[in-house]
Amino acid sequence: MGRKLTKLIDVKSIVTLALTAVFAFLSITGKIMPEYFMEIFKLIIIFYFGSQVGKREALEGKETEKDESDNR
């Protein structure tokens, strides 16, 4: 569990959570329209999860290359 918490507390995660909180606050207080909040929030979430998937695929690719070179 400690490792998962460490991964959660990286810069990208903190920025994502902070932006979500800020735009939620702005939407609740009426400074931006909820429609704008949803668009911005979708972009933030897509960026965050897209980068996580990309990082995971890169790690899996390195492991596959290592396995293939070990088999030779």
C-alpha positions as CSV (number, residue, x, y, z in Angstrom):
1,M,0.0,0.0,0.0
2,G,2.9,2.4,0.7
3,R,4.1,2.0,-2.9
4,K,0.7,2.9,-4.3
5,L,0.6,6.0,-2.0
6,T,4.0,7.0,-3.2
7,K,2.9,6.7,-6.8
8,L,-0.2,8.7,-6.1
9,I,1.9,11.6,-4.7
10,D,3.8,12.5,-7.8
11,V,3.7,15.9,-9.4
12,K,1.3,15.0,-12.1
13,S,-1.2,13.6,-9.6
14,I,-1.0,16.6,-7.4
15,V,-1.5,18.9,-10.3
16,T,-4.5,16.9,-11.5
17,L,-6.1,16.9,-8.1
18,A,-5.4,20.6,-7.5
19,L,-6.9,21.6,-10.9
20,T,-9.9,19.4,-10.2
21,A,-10.4,21.1,-6.8
22,V,-9.9,24.6,-8.2
23,F,-12.3,24.2,-11.1
24,A,-14.9,22.5,-8.9
25,F,-14.7,25.5,-6.5
26,L,-15.0,28.0,-9.4
27,S,-18.0,26.1,-10.7
28,I,-19.8,25.9,-7.3
29,T,-19.2,29.6,-6.6
30,G,-20.6,30.5,-10.0
31,K,-17.4,32.0,-11.4
32,I,-17.5,29.6,-14.3
33,M,-20.4,27.8,-15.8
34,P,-20.8,24.1,-15.0
35,E,-20.6,23.3,-18.8
36,Y,-17.1,24.8,-18.9
37,F,-16.2,22.9,-15.7
38,M,-17.2,19.6,-17.3
39,E,-15.2,20.3,-20.4
40,I,-12.1,21.3,-18.5
41,F,-12.5,18.4,-16.0
42,K,-12.8,15.9,-18.9
43,L,-9.5,17.2,-20.4
44,I,-7.7,16.9,-17.1
45,I,-8.9,13.4,-16.5
46,I,-8.2,12.3,-20.1
47,F,-4.7,13.7,-19.8
48,Y,-4.0,12.1,-16.4
49,F,-5.3,8.6,-17.3
50,G,-3.8,8.8,-20.8
51,S,-0.4,9.5,-19.4
52,Q,-0.7,6.7,-16.9
53,V,-1.6,4.2,-19.7
54,G,1.3,5.5,-21.8
55,K,3.7,5.0,-18.8
56,R,2.4,1.5,-18.2
57,E,2.8,0.5,-21.9
58,A,6.3,1.9,-21.9
59,L,7.2,-0.2,-18.9
60,E,5.7,-3.3,-20.4
61,G,7.6,-2.7,-23.6
62,K,10.9,-2.5,-21.8
63,E,10.1,-5.7,-19.9
64,T,9.2,-7.5,-23.2
65,E,12.5,-6.3,-24.8
66,K,14.4,-7.5,-21.8
67,D,12.7,-10.9,-21.9
68,E,13.4,-11.3,-25.6
69,S,17.1,-10.4,-25.2
70,D,17.4,-12.8,-22.3
71,N,16.0,-15.6,-24.5
72,R,18.7,-15.1,-27.2
